[in-house]
């Protein structure tokens, strides 16, 4: 599905110069599709993913991505679930955790 959507997006008359995908798998599929269409990543198209899965460092070019604290998210979710199961009132039901931009070679600086 991601490849088909990417092909449609990148083949149109108003092709974008950058894509921020919802996850790394979609971003990697976008890179593969762009290359298949003859586009150069990042010269013709910058691509950013989200999650920082191991494959993001291994694709060509390596994917710029946003890393989120997966283990901390899991720990907080389990703690909340256990408290709810035990009938306790949770300390918090909404938590905001930090992210980090991992810059690799699928993006380039904006040209003015």
Secondary structure by P-SEA (a helix, b strand, c coil): caaaaaaaaaaccccccccccccaaaaaaaaaaaaaacccccccbbbbbccccccccccccccbbbbcaaaaaaaaaaaaaaaaaacccccccbbbbbbbbbcccccccccc
